[in-house]
Protein backbone atom coordinates (compact mmCIF):
# COMPACT_ATOMS: atom_id res chain seq x y z
CA UNK A 1 0.00 0.00 0.00
CA UNK A 2 3.06 2.26 0.03
CA UNK A 3 2.89 2.12 -3.77
CA UNK A 4 1.59 5.19 -5.58
CA UNK A 5 -0.68 2.98 -7.71
CA UNK A 6 -1.90 0.14 -5.49
CA UNK A 7 -4.30 2.09 -3.21
CA UNK A 8 -6.18 3.56 -6.19
CA UNK A 9 -6.28 0.18 -7.92
CA UNK A 10 -7.60 -1.42 -4.71
CA UNK A 11 -10.46 1.10 -4.46
CA UNK A 12 -11.35 0.95 -8.13
CA UNK A 13 -11.43 -2.84 -8.41
CA UNK A 14 -13.46 -3.39 -5.24
CA UNK A 15 -15.92 -0.61 -6.12
CA UNK A 16 -16.53 -2.28 -9.45
CA UNK A 17 -16.90 -5.67 -7.76
CA UNK A 18 -19.38 -4.22 -5.24
CA UNK A 19 -21.83 -3.55 -8.07
CA UNK A 20 -22.20 -7.28 -8.80
CA UNK A 21 -24.85 -8.90 -6.62
CA UNK A 22 -25.72 -12.60 -6.78
CA UNK A 23 -26.74 -15.24 -4.18
CA UNK A 24 -23.66 -17.30 -5.05
CA UNK A 25 -21.20 -14.41 -4.75
CA UNK A 26 -19.63 -13.26 -1.50
CA UNK A 27 -21.12 -9.80 -1.02
CA UNK A 28 -19.03 -6.63 -0.92
CA UNK A 29 -20.80 -4.08 1.28
CA UNK A 30 -18.53 -1.04 1.28
CA UNK A 31 -15.16 0.29 0.18
CA UNK A 32 -13.80 2.74 2.73
CA UNK A 33 -10.65 4.21 4.25
CA UNK A 34 -9.31 3.33 7.69
CA UNK A 35 -6.42 5.38 9.09
CA UNK A 36 -5.70 6.70 5.62
CA UNK A 37 -5.57 3.27 3.99
CA UNK A 38 -8.17 1.69 1.70
CA UNK A 39 -10.25 -1.14 3.13
CA UNK A 40 -13.22 -3.25 2.11
CA UNK A 41 -16.13 -4.57 4.16
CA UNK A 42 -17.11 -8.01 2.87
CA UNK A 43 -19.57 -10.75 3.74
CA UNK A 44 -18.27 -13.13 6.40
CA UNK A 45 -18.40 -16.62 4.96
CA UNK A 46 -18.92 -19.64 7.18
CA UNK A 47 -18.47 -23.03 5.61
CA UNK A 48 -15.98 -25.37 3.94
CA UNK A 49 -13.74 -24.32 1.01
CA UNK A 50 -13.70 -26.63 -1.97
CA UNK A 51 -10.03 -27.40 -1.37
CA UNK A 52 -11.24 -29.37 1.68
CA UNK A 53 -14.30 -31.04 0.19
CA UNK A 54 -14.47 -34.85 0.50
CA UNK A 55 -14.69 -37.39 -2.32
CA UNK A 56 -18.49 -37.33 -2.17
CA UNK A 57 -18.37 -34.35 -4.55
CA UNK A 58 -17.71 -36.88 -7.33
CA UNK A 59 -21.29 -38.17 -7.00
CA UNK A 60 -22.97 -36.94 -10.21
CA UNK A 61 -25.86 -35.15 -8.51
CA UNK A 62 -23.59 -33.47 -5.97
CA UNK A 63 -21.10 -32.43 -8.63
CA UNK A 64 -23.90 -31.06 -10.79
CA UNK A 65 -25.29 -28.86 -7.98
CA UNK A 66 -21.87 -27.46 -7.12
CA UNK A 67 -20.87 -26.73 -10.71
CA UNK A 68 -24.24 -25.19 -11.54
CA UNK A 69 -24.13 -22.78 -8.59
CA UNK A 70 -20.52 -21.83 -9.32
CA UNK A 71 -21.27 -21.24 -13.01
CA UNK A 72 -24.17 -18.95 -12.13
CA UNK A 73 -21.86 -16.85 -9.96
CA UNK A 74 -19.24 -16.66 -12.70
CA UNK A 75 -21.84 -15.65 -15.28
CA UNK A 76 -22.96 -12.77 -13.05
CA UNK A 77 -19.37 -11.52 -12.95
CA UNK A 78 -18.92 -11.75 -16.71
CA UNK A 79 -22.29 -10.12 -17.43
CA UNK A 80 -21.01 -7.14 -15.47
CA UNK A 81 -18.00 -7.09 -17.84
CA UNK A 82 -15.65 -8.01 -15.00
CA UNK A 83 -13.09 -10.80 -14.69
CA UNK A 84 -12.28 -12.69 -11.50
CA UNK A 85 -8.73 -13.37 -12.63
CA UNK A 86 -7.45 -15.90 -10.09
CA UNK A 87 -10.01 -18.67 -9.64
CA UNK A 88 -8.84 -21.74 -7.73
CA UNK A 89 -10.24 -24.33 -5.33
CA UNK A 90 -9.97 -21.88 -2.43
CA UNK A 91 -12.24 -19.40 -4.23
CA UNK A 92 -15.33 -21.58 -3.67
CA UNK A 93 -16.95 -22.28 -0.32
CA UNK A 94 -20.03 -24.32 0.58
CA UNK A 95 -22.16 -22.95 3.43
CA UNK A 96 -24.01 -25.15 5.95
CA UNK A 97 -27.32 -24.47 4.17
CA UNK A 98 -25.99 -25.74 0.84
CA UNK A 99 -25.26 -22.43 -0.89
CA UNK A 100 -22.01 -22.25 -2.83
CA UNK A 101 -20.21 -18.91 -2.51
CA UNK A 102 -17.54 -17.57 -4.85
CA UNK A 103 -15.11 -15.16 -3.20
CA UNK A 104 -12.12 -13.09 -4.29
CA UNK A 105 -13.84 -10.84 -6.82
CA UNK A 106 -12.13 -7.45 -6.85
CA UNK A 107 -8.87 -8.63 -5.36
CA UNK A 108 -5.90 -7.24 -7.32
CA UNK A 109 -3.41 -9.86 -8.43
CA UNK A 110 -0.76 -8.48 -6.05
CA UNK A 111 -3.17 -9.01 -3.15
CA UNK A 112 -4.62 -12.40 -4.06
CA UNK A 113 -2.86 -15.25 -2.26
CA UNK A 114 -3.00 -17.65 -5.20
CA UNK A 115 -2.60 -15.30 -8.17
CA UNK A 116 -0.44 -16.98 -10.81
CA UNK A 117 -0.38 -14.38 -13.57
CA UNK A 118 -0.33 -10.68 -14.25
CA UNK A 119 -3.44 -8.69 -15.11
CA UNK A 120 -2.48 -8.31 -18.79
CA UNK A 121 -2.83 -12.07 -19.27
CA UNK A 122 -6.33 -12.36 -17.77
CA UNK A 123 -9.63 -12.35 -19.68
CA UNK A 124 -13.01 -14.11 -19.65
CA UNK A 125 -11.52 -17.24 -21.21
CA UNK A 126 -8.96 -17.41 -18.41
CA UNK A 127 -11.77 -17.54 -15.85
CA UNK A 128 -13.54 -20.31 -17.77
CA UNK A 129 -10.38 -22.39 -18.08
CA UNK A 130 -9.43 -21.92 -14.42
CA UNK A 131 -12.95 -22.84 -13.37
CA UNK A 132 -12.89 -25.91 -15.62
CA UNK A 133 -9.80 -27.19 -13.83
CA UNK A 134 -11.41 -26.59 -10.43
CA UNK A 135 -14.69 -28.26 -11.42
CA UNK A 136 -12.78 -31.30 -12.66
CA UNK A 137 -10.98 -31.54 -9.34
CA UNK A 138 -14.39 -31.87 -7.67
CA UNK A 139 -15.18 -34.78 -10.00
CA UNK A 140 -11.87 -36.46 -9.21
CA UNK A 141 -10.98 -35.33 -5.69
CA UNK A 142 -8.39 -38.02 -4.93
CA UNK A 143 -5.70 -37.95 -6.00
CA UNK A 144 -5.60 -34.28 -7.03
CA UNK A 145 -3.05 -34.51 -9.82
CA UNK A 146 -3.11 -32.72 -13.14
CA UNK A 147 -1.83 -35.85 -14.85
CA UNK A 148 -4.87 -37.85 -13.78
CA UNK A 149 -7.88 -37.49 -16.05
CA UNK A 150 -11.17 -36.86 -14.26
CA UNK A 151 -13.33 -39.86 -13.48
CA UNK A 152 -16.52 -39.80 -15.56
CA UNK A 153 -19.16 -40.60 -12.96
CA UNK A 154 -22.29 -40.45 -15.07
CA UNK A 155 -22.99 -41.05 -18.77
CA UNK A 156 -25.36 -38.08 -18.97
CA UNK A 157 -22.73 -35.69 -17.66
CA UNK A 158 -19.91 -37.16 -19.75
CA UNK A 159 -20.19 -34.50 -22.53
CA UNK A 160 -19.76 -31.74 -19.95
CA UNK A 161 -16.76 -33.46 -18.41
CA UNK A 162 -15.25 -33.93 -21.84
CA UNK A 163 -15.49 -30.23 -22.76
CA UNK A 164 -14.17 -29.12 -19.38
CA UNK A 165 -11.17 -31.42 -19.78
CA UNK A 166 -10.53 -30.68 -23.47
CA UNK A 167 -6.98 -29.69 -24.39
CA UNK A 168 -7.88 -28.14 -27.72
CA UNK A 169 -9.31 -24.59 -27.44
CA UNK A 170 -11.84 -25.50 -30.14
CA UNK A 171 -13.33 -28.19 -27.90
CA UNK A 172 -13.39 -26.16 -24.68
CA UNK A 173 -16.30 -24.06 -23.50
CA UNK A 174 -15.84 -20.62 -25.10
CA UNK A 175 -17.64 -18.92 -22.23
CA UNK A 176 -19.58 -19.71 -19.07
CA UNK A 177 -22.90 -19.16 -20.89
CA UNK A 178 -22.18 -22.19 -23.08
CA UNK A 179 -21.43 -24.28 -19.98
CA UNK A 180 -24.70 -23.21 -18.38
CA UNK A 181 -26.59 -24.15 -21.54
CA UNK A 182 -25.29 -27.70 -21.24
CA UNK A 183 -26.00 -27.80 -17.51
CA UNK A 184 -29.58 -26.65 -18.07
CA UNK A 185 -30.00 -29.23 -20.83
CA UNK A 186 -29.18 -32.05 -18.41
CA UNK A 187 -30.94 -30.52 -15.40
CA UNK A 188 -34.02 -32.74 -15.49
CA UNK A 189 -31.95 -35.86 -16.16
CA UNK A 190 -29.13 -35.38 -13.66
CA UNK A 191 -29.36 -37.79 -10.69
CA UNK A 192 -30.21 -36.17 -7.37
CA UNK A 193 -27.87 -38.18 -5.11
CA UNK A 194 -29.70 -36.61 -2.15
CA UNK A 195 -28.06 -38.93 0.39
CA UNK A 196 -24.58 -37.96 -0.78
CA UNK A 197 -25.55 -34.27 -0.78
CA UNK A 198 -26.76 -34.52 2.81
CA UNK A 199 -23.51 -36.24 3.84
CA UNK A 200 -21.58 -33.34 2.37
CA UNK A 201 -23.74 -30.77 4.16
CA UNK A 202 -23.33 -32.66 7.44
CA UNK A 203 -19.56 -32.41 7.10
CA UNK A 204 -19.81 -28.70 6.29
CA UNK A 205 -21.98 -28.09 9.36
CA UNK A 206 -19.57 -29.99 11.60
CA UNK A 207 -16.62 -28.01 10.24
CA UNK A 208 -18.47 -24.71 10.64
CA UNK A 209 -19.49 -25.53 14.20
CA UNK A 210 -15.92 -26.36 15.18
CA UNK A 211 -14.65 -23.17 13.53
CA UNK A 212 -17.18 -21.12 15.48
CA UNK A 213 -16.13 -22.76 18.75
CA UNK A 214 -12.49 -21.98 18.03
CA UNK A 215 -13.26 -18.31 17.34
CA UNK A 216 -15.32 -18.00 20.52
CA UNK A 217 -12.59 -19.55 22.65
CA UNK A 218 -9.81 -17.45 21.12
N, C-alpha and C positions, 0 to 999 in steps of 0.2 A: 504493500500500500504506500510505500515511500516513492513509488514510481509516479511520474507525472501523468501517465496514461491510465494506469490500472484503476484508480478510483472512479474515473469517469466511465470506463468500460464496465465496471461492476454495476454502477447505477443504471446505465443504459440497458444492459442485457437483462437485469432483473426486472426493470420496469416493463420491458417488452414481454417478458415471461409472465408477469403478473396479470396481463390482459387475457391470458389463456385460461379458461375455466372448464374443467371437466371432472366428473366423479372419479375417474381413474388417474387423475394427476394430483400430486401433492400441491396444495394451494399455497400461493404466495400472497400474503396479506398486505404487506407494506414494505417499501424501500425507504429508509431513513438514515439519519446521521447520528452517531453516538460518539461524543467526545471528539468531534471533528473528523470521524472516519465513517465511511459508508457501511451500512448494515442492512440486513433483510430479515423480516419477520415471516417465518414459514410455518406451515402446518406441522405439528408434532405427529410423527408416524409411529404407531405401535403395532408391531407384528414381526414377521420373519422374512428376511431378505431372500431372494431366490438363490443366492449362493449357498444357503443353508437348507434348501428344500430337500426332502427325502425322495427316494426313488419312486414313490407313489405318483409323482408328477408325470411319469411315463404312461400311466393309465390313459387311454385315448380320451375319455370324457373329461378327465382332470386337465390334461394337456390342452384340450380344446378350449375349456373355460379360461385358462390362464392366458393363452395366446390371444384369444378374442378380446379380452379386457385390455391387454397390453397394446394390441393393434388399434383399438379405439382411442386410447390415450395418445398414441403416436400420430394418428390421423388428425386429432385436434391440434397438435403442435404444428403439423405441416400445413393445415388449412389456414393457420394464422401466419403462414410464410416464415416460420421459424424452424430452426434445426436444433436438435438436442446436442449432437456433436460428440458425445462420449458415452454412449449406451454400453452397459455391461451387466453382468448378473447382479451386481450390487445396486443397480438402478431401480430394480423392481422389488416390491415388498407386498406380502399378502397380509391383510389385517385379520383379526379374529372373526370378523363377520363375513369373510370371504371376498372382500373387495381388494382387487389388485391396485396398487398405487405406483406410479412412475415418478421418480424424483430426479433432481439434478438439473432440471430445465433452468436456464439462465446462468448457470455456473460457467465462468470463463475457463478456458482450457488450463490457464496457469493456476487456477484454484481447484479444479476437479482433481480428486485423488487418483483417478485411473485414466486420465487423459493420455492418449497415445499419439496424438498428432496435433499439428498446428491448425489454426482456424482456416487458413487458406486451402486446406485439403478436405474440408468438411462440406457436405451438401446433403440433400434429401436422400440420395442413393446410399450415402455412407450410413445414415441412420437405419435404413432398411437392411443393409448388409450386416451391420452390427447386431441389429435385433434378430435377424435370421440365425446368427450364430448362437445367441442367447436362447432363443426358442428351441433350437436343436439340443442344447445342453439340458433342457428340461425333459426332452424326450429320451435322452440317453444320459441320465445323471451319474452313472458309475460304470466305468471310469470316465472322468471328464478329460478326455484327450482329443486334440484336434485330429489326430490320425485315425480315430475310431469313427466310422460312419454311424449316424444315428440309427437306433433300432426302430424299424417300422412296426408300430404297435397295432395298427388297424388298417385294413385294406381301403376303407373309405377315405382315410386321411392320408394315404400314401402319396397322392399327387401333390398335396401341400408340402409334405416332407421333402419330396423330390425337388421342388422348386426352391425351397429354403436352402437345401444342401447343394444346389447346382453350382458348378465351378464356372461354367460359361455365362457371361453377362446376359446373353440372349435368352437363357433359360431361367434366370433369376426373376423374382418379382421386380418390376420396374419402379413400383411405388407401393405404399402401404394400402392404397385404395384397391389395388389389384388383389392383394392378400385378403383383404376383408371381403371382397367379392367371392373368393373361393370359400372362405369361412362361412359366409352366409349361405352359400350353395349347399354346404354339407350340414347346416345347423340342425335340420329336422332329422337327419340320419345319424348324427354323431351319438355314440353311446353315452349314457348319463354317468355311469360309474359312481353313483351316489355314495356307496359305501366307502370307496377310496377317497372321494372328496371330503367326506366327514372325518376320515382318519387324518387327512392333511390339516383340516381346520382344528381338530383336537390338538395336534402337535403345535400349531400356531398359538392356540390359546394357552397351552402350557408354557410355551416359551415367553409369551407376553406377560403372563402372571409372574413368572420368575424374574423377568426384567423389572417389573414394577416393584416387586419386593426388594430387589437390590437397590433401586433408586431411593426407596423410602428408608432403607437402613443406612444409606450412605451419609 
